Amino acid sequence: MIKRQLHHESDQILNSRRTFLTSTANGLGMCALASLLNENCSAFPPRLQKVEPRAKRVIYLFQSGGPSHCDLFDPKPALNTHAGKELPDSIRKSQRITTMTSKQDSLPVLPSPYKFEHHGESGIQLSELLPQIGNHADDLCLIRSMHTEAINHDPAITFFQTGFQLAGRPSIGAWVSYGLGTINKDLPTYVALTSQGGNGSQPLYSRLWGSGFLPTKHAGVKLRNTGSPVFYLADPPGIKRHIRRDMLDDLGELNRLQLDIVANPEIRNRIEQYELAFRMQQSIPELADIADETEETLALYGPEVTQPGTFARNCLLARRLAERDVRFIQLFHMGWDHHTKLKSLLPKLATSIDQPVSGLLTDLKRLGLLEDTLVVLCGEFGRTAYSQSPGDNAGRDHHPYCFTSLLAGAGVKGGHVHGSTDDFGYNVADNPVHVHDFNATVLHLLGIDHEQLTYKYQGRQYRLTDVHGNPVQEILTPNITT
């Protein structure tokens, strides 16, 4: 009955010349798309990959809220000389500041209360708050000359993840999924995890790992912090696995009939997502069960690794996802917005990431995964050299004009520092790296020319880097070529 009704609707629709031509054109396009979306193929023709891919996958550790670069990654001893004094006009240069400090009577310089220490043969300096990450200094590449365009959290995070300050664009993980496709057909190509690092954190929205105007199949799948990692992993009571398979087959047939009628690519995406969900009912529980991990491995990540939803647990899950060839793994860790009480709050948050990040790097390295895994650690911007609050409550405001990002792994120079800032950690002094340059570099390491990764939407070809960006060649190992 349903089939007859659908075919009757089809006859009615095809009576329209305009609909017929549209459906024909879309149908031809779908034929081409179907061949490109073969599970063993990239979503793009080979001409897209003009560079040698060094990274097979990415683990992206995003510290939401804006970590203070001058307290963690970028030592500024000169701040001690100017402690309590007004930030010089020659340094501020009439640049925009937030409304939270624009009404202050003064902008007193705030030195870091933390010492910086040299690490490894490279001698890279990192804060005393990050001693275990410091043990990996010779594997790390620090970009100390990052800068961005937005001064407030939501547009800054949105810009870092999508290349635009306004919501609605595809996230970087979605672009990678669209450009390279999947490696493991039983797991999502792009997985997002979140953790809470401090009180009063800025909210995270699902659009940060969304697909925007790209096909919805490229959106990140968020694993939940409590209960089942994904809703509806278990079959309802009384429903056996073979019954579920039969139901899905019938649903797929109905969807394919509808696809033949309207030629809407989203129907094909829906079919594929239902099939992935069916496979995930087996793959996700196995992924999330860490019972097979040794005590030695768990100890790498610290005591919080046994608690679901913590940053430590998510770092372990990131390694397990990398082992299973998930293409893009993104951890969002909230709580870095320290406008006040920097001296008491920052050490707690730094401690919460120090051992897990160190453990992740150690684990990846000993398993041989760091060779083809790019690890990224960054936030949406840095923090100001001046104090926002007085005395023991002192904190730092948002600072987009310079900050630090860390990279390690596939194709990246270890023990390397790129760029620098002025004595106040307020402006880039040399080798500036814009967010578009940073994203172009990540794509470059995956073998993608960022200028070729485009999608036509509303009459225009869009890309992650808009009309900007260049890969930062100076941080890449010598055998990376353009």
Secondary structure, DSSP 8 states (H G I E B T S, - for coil): -HHHHHHHHHHHHHTSHHHHHHHHHHHHHHHHHHHHT-TTS-SS-GGG--S----SEEEEEEEET---HHHHTS--THHHHTTTSB--HHHHTT----TTTTTSS--BB---SS-EEEETTTTEEEETT-HHHHTTGGGEEEEEEEE-S--SHHHHHHHHHHSSSSTTS--HHHHHHHHH--S-TTS-SEEEEEEE-STT-----GGGG--TTS-GGGS-EE--SSSSSSTT-S--TT--HHHHHHHHHHHHHHHHHHHHHH--HHHHHHHHHHHHHHHHHHHHHHHH-GGGS-HHHHHHH-GGGGSTTSHHHHHHHHHHHHHTT-SEEEEEEE----SS-HHHHHHHHHHHHHHHHHHHHHHHHHTT-TTSEEEEEE-S-EE-SB-SS-GGG----EE-S-EEEEEEETTB-TTEEE-EE-TTS-SEEES-EEHHHHHHHHHHHTT--TTT--EEETTEEE-TTTT-----GGGB-TT---
